[in-house]
């Protein structure tokens, strides 16, 4: 967070476009005097990188009653450890930020996240950094996660290095198991019986049945009895 104190002055030396500042007493205080896109600043000391500041957009208003620079598209600040060329100390991101030059005060808002190399992570919706008092603080609910420990409190204060921190009013402290559990989808599937396609047997046409007709015995012309045929009997004789 110490990097923020240098960013304000570094922006002045960057290649941002500066609007013409005419001394008009009736000039609107909202007139923009600075504009820069894709601003990236790397600060080095003794050949070692100390921080990297990036923002997609910065707009300055030097004629306002309280001059300020606004970062409407968010910021990302990466600071490096003193004894390393590339080892990251912490990373801060926010959806919005504003810097008041006269007061040396930074305000970050919207999904503010500070990740430390030692494993601590701060989550809040608003964070202030005062370069004069060298304090970081928040007036809204904040959450700190370190390993399986989660602290939640209202109001937050810390030093610049985010080493000594405390809640103004603590709300809860819990231990959370972040070990992923196997879901039902990850269980081994039961073996399925392999179903083989059945080969279709060609239909066999049966030969037409021959009708068998039983010949009745020839009737004796002298026999006056009548022969009646039936389906299952050979016949009945009627006198």
N, C-alpha and C positions, 0 to 999 in steps of 0.2 A: 504493500500500500504506500510505501515511501515514494514509489515511482510517480504517484499522482502529483506530488508537489513540483516535480520537474516538468511534467507534461504541459502544464499551463504556459510556461515560458517557452517551451520547445515548439509549441504550435506557432508562436510568433515568428520563429525562424524558419518555419516550413514554407513550402511553395503554395500555400493557400492564396486564393484570389482575395484581394482586399478592395472593398468598394471605396469610391471616392468619399472622403469625409469633409463635406462642405460645412462651414460654420454658419448654419442657418438656425436662428433662435427658434423658429417655428417647426424645426424638423421633428418628425415623429420619432419618439423614442424606440418604436418598434422597427425602425429601419435597420436592415441587416448590413453590417460592415465587414463581415468575413464569411467566406464560403469555401469549403474544401471537401472533396470526395475521396474515398479510399485513402485516408490518412494513416500512415504507418510510421511510427517513430521507434528507433532502437537507441537506447542510451548505453554507452560503454564507459567503463572506468578502468584505467590501467590495462586496457586490452581485454577486459572481461565484460560480458554483457550483464547489465544490472536489471534491465527490464525491457519489455516490448509492449508498446501501446498501439492498439489498432481500433479504428472506427470507420464505418462506411460513410459517415457524413458528420461534419462539424459546421456549425453556424455561429457567428459571433455578433454580438450587439454591444458595441463599445459606447454608443451614445445613450444607452439606457441610464436611468438614475443610479442603478446598481449594475455596472457592466457584467456581462456573463457570456459564457459559451455553452451552446446546447448541442447535445448528441442525441438526436431524435431516433436514430436507428441502432442505438446501443453501443456498447464498448466491450473490449476484451483487453485485459492487462495481465501480462505474464511477467513475474519477477523471478530472478535467478539467485541461487545461493552465492555468497561471496567467494567461497573457496572452489567454485566450479565454473567452467566455461559454459556448460550446457545444462546442468542440473537445475530443474525447476523447483522454486521454493513454494510459490502459490500461483493460482490462476483465478482471476475474478471476471465474471461475465454479468451483464445486466442489459435489459431491454431499452433502458433510457438512462441518461446521465446529464447533469448540468454542473457547471463550475462557476462559482462566484469569485472573480479574481481579487477584489478588494478584501474580502473576508478570508481568502484562501480556504474555501469550503467546497467540498465535493458532495453531491447527492446522487445516489444511484437508485433507480426504482424499476420494479417489474422483474420478477424471477431472478433476483440477485443471488448468485452462488459464488462462494469462495472456497476453493479446494486447496488444502495445504498438503505439502509433501509428507508430513508425518501422519496423514490419514484422517485428519479432522476436516469436516465439510460443514460450512454454514449455509443455511437456506433462509431467506427472508424476502420481503417485498419492498423494503426500504433500508438504505444504509448510508450513513454520513461518515465523512472522513475530514477531520479538522487538522490542517497542516500546522496551525499555530499551537494547538494543545497536544498534537500528535496522538489523538484518540480516534478510535473507530467506535461508532455507536449506532443503535437503531431504536426507534420509538414504537415499533410494532412487534407482533409476535414473531419469534425467530426459532429456528431449530438447528441443533448441532448434532451431527452424527459422527461417532468415532468407534469403529469396529462394530460390535453388537450393541453399543450404548447409544441411546437417543435421549437428548435433553431438549425440552420445550419450555420456553419462558416468554414473558412479556418484557420488552426492553432489553437491550444488549449493549455491553461495553467491553472494549478490548484495547490493547496497545496496538501499535502499528504493525508489529510482526505477527499479531494474532496468536500470541503465546499465552498471555494471561487474560482470560476472559471471564465474564460473569453475567448472570441475568439479574436485572433489577428486581424481578419477581418471578421466581421459578414456578412452573405449573406442573411439570411431570418429568420423571426420569424412568426409563424402561430399558429392558434388555430384549433385543429382538434377534431371533434366529433367522439369519439370511440364507441358510443352507437351502438350496433348491430341493424340493421334494418331487419324487417321481409321480407324474400324473397318470391317470388311467390310460392315456394314449401311449405312454412309454412302456407299459407292461408288455411282456412277451405275448404275442398272440397265440391262441390255442391252435394246435396242429389241425389242419383241415384235411379231411379225407379227399383224396384225389379222385375226381370223377372223370372216368374215361368216356369218350363219346361212344355210343352204341352204334354198331354197324347195322344199317337197315337191311333186312332180308327181303329180297325181291318177292313180290307176291306171286304165288303159284296158282294159276287158274285151274280149277278142277274140271275134269272132263264131264260133259253133260251126262246125266244119268239116263240110262235107257229104260223106258217104261216096259215093264214085263207084264204081259197079258196072259192070264191063265185061260186056256181053252176049256170051256165047259164040255162035259161029255155029251155026245150027241144023244138027242132025245129019241127014245123009241116012239115011233109014230103011234103004236098001240097003247103007250102009257099016257093016261089022261092027267097025271099030276103036273102041277106047275112048279118050275124051279125059280126061286127068288135069290138073286145074288146079293151079298153083303160085302162090306169092306174087309172084314177080318175072318169071315167064315167062308167055307167053300160053297155054301148054299143051303137053303131049306126047301124041303119038299112039302108041298101042300097037296093033300088029297083032293 
